[in-house]
Amino acid sequence: MTDTASATTTPTAALSAAGVSIWLDDLSRELLDSGRLQELIDTRNVVGVTTNPTIFASALAKGEAYDAQVRELAAAGTDVTNAIFEITTADVQRACDVFRPIFDATAGYDGRVSIEVTPGAARDTQATITEAKALWAKVDRPNVMIKIPATKEGLPAITEAIAAGISVNVTLIFSLQRYAEVIAAYLTGLERAAEAGIDLSTIHSVASFFVSRVDTEIDKRLDAIGTDEAKALKSKAGIANARLAFQLFVEEMATERALSLQEKGANRQRPLWASTGVKSPDLPDTLYVVELTTHGVVNTMPGKTLEATFDHAEIHGDTVTGAYAEAKGTIDAIGSLGISIDEVTEQLENEGVDKFVVSWTELTETVTSALEGAK
């Protein structure tokens, strides 16, 4: 399909029309400088961006787009921690400005750019709160979202940030239990914001529920069991888990507590499907887009998945709300084989934090050597 295809005929346009906000899970200075980000907005229905330490580590490791700023920072004697802060927030500020028209046109619903607290803060409530406030103040754009991991230590930080009027992207959610705690943390934050006289309509939040990593881990365990029954359940857990998360979202946002906040102008905390690139070549490359289409969610996609979706995804409308019973049956069937979804999701949360620590270390090393080289 060509870029010039009618806006109403592309699969990304169909996905958008079905109520899914398409966000790009990528950001780099090259993407900004080249105009490619604006092009994706114009031709791929992209209405937001998410970033993480891995994305910034990758962006800084290649190309020369950051050289001038690195030289300036080196000349000023900036240490590596502050240099990373300056470099990443500069990209996010620019991306926020690119998306500002969408933010304005949708009254803050979309046009969002997310930036994450450092992985080292993931297990430290106070450090997370401090960093969230520092990032919010530094980027200084109403359409930024601060990403806070949904660890046990992250939950009170989510409440604190929301209570201060900061829009939050809660990341690294794998389990329904933790997701319920995230929703509760959001509602508590809104209640505190209301008490402080903050306009609740200005606070937005998404809850990033990870998909493909659930399949990767559970499929490994199903392969180890090796029976026909086990093999028949492969690559079904991630979608089932996400569909049950959407059911939980619908139920929790319709409680008396949530509705009373919405009557005061509060926004619903939308589910965001993250980790939507397939990890196995045996799977359709648009699997986690097509099978998780429903109104009122975000799907943040790596560039490769976005292009696959634009090129050949077949959007069939809502594939979530009628599938709760089937999803529960899938999770129960996996459990009956001795695979604990709770154990898997806890493992994945720990691995998620660890992976970002590794990426952050790479990022730190890249910037350290760049600063040294610029002196």
Salt bridges, closest charged atoms under 4 A:
ASP3 OD1 - ARG44 NH1 2.96
ASP33 OD1 - ARG94 NH2 2.88
GLU39 OE2 - ARG36 NH1 2.66
GLU86 OE1 - LYS138 NZ 3.05
ASP91 OD1 - ARG29 NE 2.70
ASP97 OD1 - ARG141 NE 2.79
ASP104 OD1 - ARG100 NE 2.95
ASP110 OD1 - ARG270 NH2 3.27
GLU116 OE1 - LYS147 NZ 3.77
GLU153 OE1 - ARG123 NH1 3.73
GLU160 OE2 - LYS133 NZ 3.92
GLU160 OE1 - ARG192 NH2 3.18
GLU181 OE2 - LYS152 NZ 3.21
GLU181 OE1 - ARG178 NE 2.77
GLU191 OE2 - ARG257 NE 2.71
GLU217 OE1 - LYS220 NZ 3.16
GLU217 OE2 - ARG221 NE 2.93
ASP223 OD1 - LYS234 NZ 3.09
ASP285 OD1 - HIS312 NE2 2.81
GLU291 OE1 - ARG243 NH2 2.95
GLU307 OE2 - ARG36 NH2 3.20
GLU307 OE1 - ARG44 NH2 2.91
ASP311 OD2 - HIS312 ND1 2.88
ASP332 OD2 - LYS328 NZ 2.93
GLU343 OE2 - ARG221 NH1 3.11
GLU349 OE2 - ARG123 NH1 3.43
GLU349 OE1 - ARG178 NH1 2.78
GLU372 OE2 - LYS375 NZ 3.66
